[in-house]
Amino acid sequence: MSDFDWGVIARSYGFLAEGMALSALLVLVATLGGLVVGFGLALMRLSTHRLISVPAAAYVTVMRSLPLVLVLFWFYFLMPLAIGRPVGSLTSALIAFVLFEAAFYCEIIRAGIGSVRSGQSDAGLATGLRRWQVLRLIVMPQAMRAMGPLILNQVVIVFQDTSLVYVVSLHDFLTAASVVAARDGRSTEMYTLVAVVYLVICLSVTKLAEFYRKGRPS
């Protein structure tokens, strides 16, 4: 470690911060957008009408069967051909992440809703509440207790997956570190930094999920 150059990290701070900002943006948009789309898909999958539930189930099955890098390629290379104009690296990555993660959040939300006993929904309907009111006031608050740790774990996976955006020429945190490593010939310093940052962030979120799981009321 005597040859370890700590200065290269400080000299490249701005470039690395830009990469981390992109990774954070991808995680934020993928999580919020994925939850919104996933919630809609979960409601569709829970529908008793097959014309609604079957397409949603097919979408979730297909997305969960594909690697994320293929979805990124599809939006980046094939979508411009379909709509007749370029989409752009960042836009294609954001859309791909949202639609891909929505399939996973859908299953998390569906499992959370399914964990609430049907008798509570029936009791809510018996009191005169509408179905959307039962869902908002009775089902979802209880479902969130079961969904919380799984959502946090999925956030960790999304953060790790942001490293794949290099395939559409975007510089996330890992890609930025790789550029600095190749430019300055300091692979040890850069990849050690990346490993430490990933470890700290992922362990912190994982511990938060464990704390949430242990602390939530049964």
C-alpha positions, -999 to +999 in steps of 0.1 A: +000+000+000+031+023+001+024+032-036-012+039-030-020+074-043-047+089-022-044+121-042-059+107-074-092+104-056-092+141-046-080+152-080-109+133-097-135+142-071-156+163-095-158+137-123-165+109-098-193+130-081-209+135-116-209+097-120-224+092-085-251+118-093-261+099-124-262+067-104-284+084-078-307+098-104-312+063-120-319+048-086-344+076-077-363+075-110-362+037-112-376+034-077-403+060-078-413+053-114-411+015-109-433+017-078-459+038-096-460+015-127-456-016-105-485-006-083-507-003-114-495-037-127-501-053-093-537-040-093-541-054-128-527-088-118-551-089-088-581-082-111-606-110-116-610-100-152-586-120-174-584-093-201-568-072-174-548-097-154-533-118-182-515-089-201-501-077-168-489-112-159-474-116-193-455-083-191-441-091-156-430-126-168-413-113-198-395-085-180-384-107-152-370-132-177-349-107-196-315-093-185-315-056-179-287-050-203-309-063-231-337-040-222-312-011-222-300-021-257-336-024-269-346+011-259-313+027-270-309+010-304-344-002-315-368+024-301-354+052-323-361+029-353-397+024-341-405+060-335-383+075-362-361+097-340-333+093-315-342+088-279-309+097-262-288+077-238-302+091-205-338+090-216-335+055-229-318+044-197-344+060-174-373+044-194-356+010-194-349+011-157-385+022-148-402-004-170-377-032-160-379-025-122-417-021-124-420-058-130-401-066-098-419-039-077-452-053-090-445-087-075-434-071-042-466-050-040-488-079-050-473-100-023-477-072+002-514-068-007-519-106-006-505-107+029-535-087+043-563-110+053-593-108+030-616-106+060-603-071+067-613-059+032-647-075+036-652-057+069-643-024+053-667-030+025-694-039+050-690-005+067-698+012+035-663+021+022-657+019-015-630-005-028-605+022-034-610+035+001-605+000+015-573-003-005-560+031+006-571+031+043-570-006+053-550-027+029-520-005+019-510+006+054-507-030+065-492-041+032-464-015+035-452-032+067-445-064+047-433-045+015-409-021+032-378-044+036-383-060+001-385-025-015-353-015+003-335-046-008-347-039-044-332-004-041-298-021-034-302-042-065-311-011-086-280+007-074-258-022-083-275-024-117-267+012-125-232+000-135-248-014-167-255+020-182-220+021-197-234+000-226-254+031-237-224+055-232-234+069-199-208+075-171-222+062-138-200+060-107-183+028-117-177+039-153-163+072-141-139+054-118-129+032-147-122+062-169-100+077-142-082+044-136-074+041-173-064+077-177-041+079-147-030+043-145-044+040-109-067+010-111-060-001-075-070+032-060-101+036-082-115+001-079-108+001-041-127+033-038-156+019-058-157-013-037-158+007-005-185+031-017-207+002-030-201-018+002-210+012+025-241+021+006-254-014+000-247-025+036-264+006+050-296+001+030-295-037+038-292-029+076-320-004+073-342-031+058-332-055+086-340-029+112-374-022+095-382-059+094-373-065+131-389-033+143-422-035+125-452-047+145-465-082+137 
